[in-house]
């Protein structure tokens, strides 16, 4: 998740479910408000985010075939130049997406997806801290910073790995 204003992630309880684990099985969980977009990668190129494997977290499959421990480990697999950051120097950077689930239906639509570079994303730092903050069944756990450009110049926000309990 990206927090452009460094605020805590706002969790919601919409109806519906999402396939967090990538096994064609949707689960009810808390969700995130549209103010904080998901960082995603449309791995199968179908124009939507299908399941948790396309969000950076413990369901992301690493090149080794093993699941990532957390979202930062999943992102690290994209750090082609091994500088500890995801930037334009890394080929996968151009494919990163932001998903703001504006209607809270847990299904991405073309109007909810934007290329991260078009949103001003410049770099994602991979050195994270563990700073748990829980609200209900959802927790922010790992946190780092990212750099973006806006009309106010270059700024820093927070990138957060969110953990959900499956209901």
C-alpha positions in Angstrom: 0.0 0.0 0.0 1.1 3.5 -0.7 0.4 6.4 1.7 1.2 9.6 -0.2 0.6 11.7 2.9 2.3 9.3 5.4 -1.0 8.8 7.2 -1.9 5.4 8.6 -3.7 3.1 6.2 -7.5 3.4 6.6 -9.2 0.0 6.8 -12.8 -0.6 5.8 -15.3 -3.5 6.1 -17.0 -3.6 2.8 -19.1 -6.6 1.7 -17.6 -9.0 -0.8 -14.4 -11.0 -0.9 -11.1 -11.2 -2.8 -8.8 -14.0 -3.7 -5.9 -13.1 -1.6 -4.1 -16.5 -2.0 -4.5 -17.0 -5.7 -6.3 -20.3 -5.6 -9.6 -19.3 -7.2 -11.1 -19.0 -3.7 -12.2 -15.6 -2.4 -12.2 -14.8 1.3 -13.8 -12.1 3.3 -11.3 -9.7 5.0 -11.1 -6.1 6.0 -10.0 -3.9 3.1 -8.3 -0.6 2.5 -9.9 2.7 1.7 -9.3 4.2 -1.7 -7.1 7.0 -0.3 -4.2 4.5 -0.2 -3.7 2.6 -3.4 -2.4 -1.0 -3.7 1.0 -1.4 -5.4 0.4 -4.1 -8.0 1.9 -5.9 -11.0 -0.5 -7.4 -13.6 1.6 -10.5 -14.0 -0.6 -12.2 -16.6 -1.2 -9.0 -18.6 -5.0 -9.3 -18.6 -5.6 -5.7 -17.6 -6.8 -6.3 -14.0 -5.5 -7.5 -10.6 -6.8 -11.0 -10.2 -5.6 -12.0 -6.8 -3.0 -11.5 -4.0 -0.2 -12.9 -6.2 -0.4 -9.6 -8.2 -0.2 -7.5 -5.0 3.2 -7.3 -3.3 3.0 -9.5 -0.2 3.3 -13.0 1.2 1.3 -14.5 -1.7 3.7 -13.1 -4.4 5.6 -15.9 -6.0 9.4 -15.3 -6.2 11.5 -16.3 -9.2 12.6 -19.3 -7.1 9.0 -20.5 -7.0 8.7 -19.9 -3.3 6.2 -17.4 -1.8 7.7 -14.1 -0.6 8.0 -13.6 3.2 6.5 -10.1 2.8 5.9 -7.4 0.2 9.4 -6.0 0.5 11.0 -9.3 -0.3 8.6 -9.6 -3.3 9.7 -6.1 -4.5 13.3 -7.0 -4.0 13.0 -9.6 -6.8 12.4 -6.6 -9.2 15.6 -4.7 -8.1 17.6 -5.6 -11.2 20.5 -3.3 -10.3 20.6 -4.4 -6.7 20.8 -0.9 -5.3 18.1 -1.4 -2.6 15.5 0.6 -4.5 13.0 0.1 -7.2 13.5 2.9 -9.8 13.3 3.5 -13.5 16.7 1.8 -13.7 14.9 -1.5 -13.0 13.0 -2.9 -16.0 9.9 -3.9 -14.1 9.4 -0.4 -12.8 7.5 0.7 -15.9 5.0 -2.2 -15.3 4.1 -1.2 -11.7 0.5 -0.2 -11.2 -1.5 1.6 -8.5 -4.9 0.2 -7.8 -7.4 2.5 -6.0 -10.5 0.4 -5.3 -12.8 3.5 -5.4 -16.0 1.5 -5.4 -14.8 -0.9 -2.7 -16.0 -3.9 -4.7 -12.6 -5.7 -4.5 -12.5 -6.0 -8.3 -10.0 -3.8 -10.2 -11.4 -2.0 -13.2 -9.4 -0.1 -15.9 -10.5 3.2 -14.4 -9.1 2.2 -11.0 -5.6 1.2 -12.3 -2.9 3.7 -13.2 0.7 3.2 -14.0 2.8 4.0 -11.0 5.1 6.2 -13.1 2.1 8.2 -14.3 1.2 8.8 -10.7 4.6 10.4 -10.1 6.3 7.4 -8.5 10.1 7.8 -8.6 11.6 5.3 -6.2 10.6 2.7 -3.6 13.1 2.1 -0.9 13.4 -1.6 0.1 15.0 -1.1 3.5 12.0 -1.4 5.8 11.2 -1.2 9.5 8.8 -3.4 11.4 6.2 -1.1 13.0 3.0 -3.0 13.7 -0.3 -1.1 13.9 -3.5 -3.1 13.9 -7.1 -2.2 13.4 -9.5 -5.1 13.7 -8.3 -8.0 11.6 -5.9 -5.9 9.6 -2.3 -4.8 10.4 0.3 -2.6 9.0 3.6 -4.4 9.7 6.5 -3.5 7.4 7.0 0.1 6.4 9.5 2.0 4.3 9.5 5.2 2.2 8.9 6.0 -1.5 9.6 9.1 -3.5 7.2 10.7 -5.8 6.7 13.9 -7.8 3.7 16.1 -7.5 2.8 19.7 -8.3 4.5 20.6 -5.0 7.8 19.0 -6.1 9.6 15.9 -5.0 8.0 14.3 -1.9 8.2 11.2 0.3 5.4 8.9 1.3 5.1 5.6 3.1 5.0 2.2 1.5 3.4 -0.3 3.8 2.9 -4.1 3.8 -0.6 -4.8 5.1 -1.5 -8.2 6.6 -5.1 -9.3 6.6 -6.7 -12.1 8.7 -8.9 -14.3 6.5 -12.4 -14.8 7.8 
